[in-house]
Amino acid sequence: MDIYQTINNVLVKLFNEIMDKEQKAIITDEFKDITNNDMHIIEAIGLDAPKSMSTVAKQQTVTVGTLTIAVNALVRKGYVSRVRSEKDRRVVLLSLTEKGERAYHHHAKFHEEMVQAVMRHMSEEELTVLVKALDNLSDFFGS
C-alpha cells in the first residue's frame, strides 16, 4: 500500500473512531439526553460572557435558524439559557446553565484525555511534525 492510501485510510478511520468514542464518552447517566452535536453547541457557547445566536451559528457553520432548533432543545433540557440583549432587543444571548457547565467540563475532559493520549509517547520533534500536519489538514478544511 502506498503512503497516499495509508494516510487516507488512517484519516477516514480516525475521524470515524473519534466521533464514535466521543459519542460513547458523553453518554453518561447525567448527559444521556444530548448528542455530540449538542455538546459541540455547548462548547461553542462556552463559559465566558454570553454569546449571540449569530456568533455561535457562525462558529458552528450553521444558519441561525438551524441553531435555533438545537438551542430550543437545549433550553428545554436545562443546558442553555437564552435572554434578549439589554442593548439591542433583537439580539438573543446564549449562556450555559449549571447543568450546561457540567456538560462543558465533561466534554473538555474527553478532549484533554484524547490529546494527552496522542502526546504521551512523542518527542518534541514528533510533536512539531504532528502540529504541522494537523495545521495543513485544518487549512484544507478552511479553518
C-alpha positions in Angstrom: 0.0 0.0 0.0 1.4 3.4 -0.9 1.7 6.3 1.5 -1.3 8.2 0.0 -3.6 5.2 0.6 -2.2 4.7 4.1 -2.8 8.4 5.0 -6.3 8.3 3.5 -7.2 5.1 5.4 -5.8 6.5 8.7 -7.7 9.8 8.4 -11.0 8.2 7.5 -10.7 5.6 10.3 -9.5 8.2 12.8 -12.4 10.5 12.0 -15.0 7.7 12.5 -13.3 6.5 15.6 -13.1 9.9 17.2 -16.8 10.5 16.5 -17.7 7.1 17.9 -15.6 7.4 21.1 -16.7 10.9 21.7 -20.4 9.9 21.5 -19.8 7.0 23.9 -17.8 9.3 26.2 -20.6 11.8 26.5 -23.4 9.3 27.1 -23.4 9.0 30.9 -26.4 8.9 33.2 -26.3 12.6 33.6 -25.9 13.5 29.9 -27.8 10.8 28.2 -30.2 13.3 26.7 -27.8 15.1 24.4 -25.8 14.3 21.3 -22.3 15.1 20.0 -23.9 18.0 18.1 -25.5 19.3 21.3 -22.2 19.0 23.1 -20.4 21.0 20.4 -23.0 23.8 20.7 -22.4 23.8 24.4 -18.7 24.0 23.7 -19.2 26.9 21.3 -21.3 28.8 23.8 -18.6 28.3 26.4 -18.0 29.5 29.9 -17.2 33.2 29.2 -19.7 36.0 28.6 -23.0 35.2 26.9 -22.7 34.9 23.1 -25.2 35.9 20.5 -27.0 33.3 18.4 -25.3 34.6 15.3 -21.8 34.3 16.8 -22.5 30.7 17.8 -24.1 29.9 14.5 -21.0 31.2 12.7 -18.7 29.1 14.9 -20.7 26.0 14.1 -21.1 26.9 10.4 -24.8 26.6 10.5 -27.7 29.1 10.0 -29.3 30.9 12.9 -32.5 29.0 12.0 -30.7 25.6 12.3 -29.1 26.7 15.6 -32.5 27.9 16.9 -33.9 24.3 16.7 -30.9 22.8 18.6 -30.9 25.6 21.2 -34.6 25.2 21.8 -34.0 21.6 22.8 -31.0 22.5 25.0 -33.1 25.2 26.7 -35.9 22.7 27.3 -33.4 20.1 28.7 -31.9 22.7 31.0 -28.4 23.1 29.5 -28.7 26.6 28.0 -30.4 29.8 28.9 -31.5 32.4 26.4 -32.0 36.1 27.1 -32.5 39.2 25.0 -29.7 41.8 25.0 -30.4 44.9 27.0 -28.5 47.0 24.4 -30.4 45.6 21.4 -33.6 43.6 22.0 -33.2 41.9 18.6 -30.1 40.1 19.8 -30.6 36.8 21.6 -27.7 35.9 24.0 -26.9 32.4 25.0 -25.2 31.2 28.1 -24.8 27.8 29.9 -26.8 26.9 33.0 -25.1 24.9 35.8 -26.0 21.7 34.0 -24.6 23.1 30.8 -21.4 24.0 32.6 -21.1 20.4 33.9 -21.6 19.1 30.4 -19.0 21.5 29.1 -16.4 20.3 31.6 -17.3 16.7 30.9 -16.7 17.2 27.2 -13.5 19.1 27.8 -12.2 16.2 29.9 -12.7 13.9 27.0 -10.7 16.2 24.7 -7.9 16.6 27.3 -7.6 12.8 27.7 -7.6 12.4 23.9 -4.8 15.0 23.4 -2.8 13.6 26.3 -3.0 10.1 24.8 -1.6 11.4 21.5 1.2 13.3 23.2 2.2 10.8 25.8 5.0 9.0 24.0 6.0 11.6 21.4 9.2 13.6 21.3 9.3 17.4 20.8 10.3 16.9 17.2 7.5 14.4 16.6 5.0 16.8 18.2 6.3 19.6 15.9 5.8 17.5 12.8 2.3 16.4 14.0 1.3 20.0 14.6 2.4 21.0 11.1 0.5 18.1 9.6 -2.6 19.0 11.6 -2.3 22.6 10.5 -2.2 21.5 6.9 -5.3 19.5 7.4 -7.0 22.4 9.1 -6.1 24.7 6.2 -7.7 22.2 3.8 -10.9 22.3 5.8 -10.8 26.1 5.8 -10.4 26.8 9.5 
